[in-house]
Amino acid sequence: MKSVGLIVEYNPLHNGHAYHLQASKKASGADVAICVMSGYFLQRGEPASFSRRTRTEMALAAGADLVVELPYAYSTQHAHWFARGAVSILDDLFADEFYFGSEAGSIQNFHELDAFMQNHHSPLQKNVRDHLASGVSFPAAQAKAFHDVDPPEHLPDLSKPNNILGYHYVKAARQLGATINANTIPRIHAQYHDEVLPEGQSIASATAIRKILSKHADVSLIRPYVPPMVYEKMEQFYEKGQPMHTWNDYYQFLQLLLSTRSSDALAQIYEAEEGLENRFIKTALKQPTFQNFMNTAKTKRYTWTRLQRLAVHMLTGTTKTDIDKVFGSEARPRDIRILGFNEPGRKYLNAVKNRTPLSLYNRPPKRKNTQQTLDERAARAYFAILSGTKRVEKWQDEYAQPPVYLEKED
C-alpha cells in the first residue's frame, strides 16, 4: 500500500486543509493518507479549538485514513523540534512521501534553500547573534541574518510561516537520514494569518474562522469555508453551548499559578529564560484578561508565540528536566498514540506494526514514561475548564475510549 504523510493541527479543519489532503493523495497516487496531528496544545502555544478526538473525526471524514498523535513534547515546540518529531514519525511509519503546504510551492527550491543554509552556516550564525544582541526576537534575527547573506531570489521567503515550517521539514528529513521524500502543495487563496473571511471564496484561514467562533458569532458565517461534516459538528457544539477552547478560558489557571508559585520554581519551567518568569508574575498580578497579559508581557525580544508556549508549559507544569528526558540522546519520538483510522488505515497498521521501531498504542499505559506523562498532563490541563462532572468524564475517556473508527459508506 503506497502511503502519503501530512503534518497537521486542523484547528479547525477547513476547505484549504481538505484541498491539501486530497491534492496530496492525488499527486502521490497514495492508497493511504497518514496524518500526524498535534494533540491538545499546538505549535503556536495555543489550546486546540476542539478536542483531539473531534479533530480526528474531522480528519477521517475529510479523507485521512490513519491519524496518530504528535506528542506534546514536540507539538508545543519551535519549528525545528516540531518538524523533527513529525517527520520522524512519518518516516518510522514507512510513509513514501509527505506533503506540506507552502507559499513557495516548489520542493526543489526548498532543497536548494537547505543547501544554501548549510553552505552559509557560519556567517548565518554570526549574523543571528549580532541581530539578537540588538534586542530583536529570534525569528526576526533569523530573517535578517538570512537576507544579510544575499540569498538568490528564487529561494523560499523565510518571513512566510509555512515556508519556515517547510524548510524545517526538509532539513529534518535530511538530518534524520529519512527515506521518506518531501514534497509541497502551494497554498491557495487565504494567507496563514488572515483574520477576515474572504467574500466570494470557499477558502479562509483557520485564524479567521477561529476569530469568528471565539466571538460566539453566528456560526453560519463559516459555512462556506469548511467541509459539510465540520459545519455539522460546529452547529452541534454551539447548540449544546460548547464553544471552542481559547486562552481566555485558561487564563484564570495561569494567573493562579503565577500568583502562588515562587519565581525559583517557575524558573524550572521549560522556556523560562532570562527572568521571563518574573515578568510573567508581575504582569499576571495586574492584568485581568489573557489578551491584556500578553500585550503587557510582550517584548521586542520575544514573539507572541514564544511567550504563549511558555504559558502553556507553565499550565502543564512542563520543566526543562522533563524535556531533556524526552529528547535524550536521540531526540526522536518512539511511543505514539493511534487516534483513529478507517478500514484502509487499519490494514496499513496491520502491515507495518511488526516492522516499525515505534511503540504504537491505543490507550495510555498505566505506567508511563516522561513523554506519555506530559501528554497526560496536557489532557488534564485542557479539560480543566469544564465543570467537575464533565471534567472527570473527559479524564476517564482518555483511558476508556478506543481510537476513532470511521466506517466508509458504500
Buried (B, 14 or more C-beta within 10 A) or exposed (E): BEBBBBBBBBBBBBBBBBBBBBBBBEBBEBBBBBBBBBBBBBBBBBBBBBBBBBBBBBBBBBBBBBBBBBBBBBBBBBBEBBBBBBBBBBBBBBBBBBBBBBBBBBBEBBBBBBEBBEEBEEEBEEBBEEBBEEEBBBBBBBBBBBEBEEBEEEBBBBBBBBBBBBBBBBBBBBBBEBEBBBBBBEBBBBBBEBEEBBEEEBBBBBBBBBBBBBEEEEBEBBEBBBBEBBBEBBEEBBEEEBBBBBBEBBBEBBBEBBEEBEBEBBBBBBBBEEEBBEBBBBBBEEBEEBEEBBEBBBBEBBBBBBBBBBBBBBBBBBBBEBBEBBBEEEBBBBBBBBBBBBEBBBBBBEBBEEEBEBEBEEEBEEEEEBBBBBBBBBBBBBBBBBEEEEBEEBBEEBEEEEBBEBEEEE
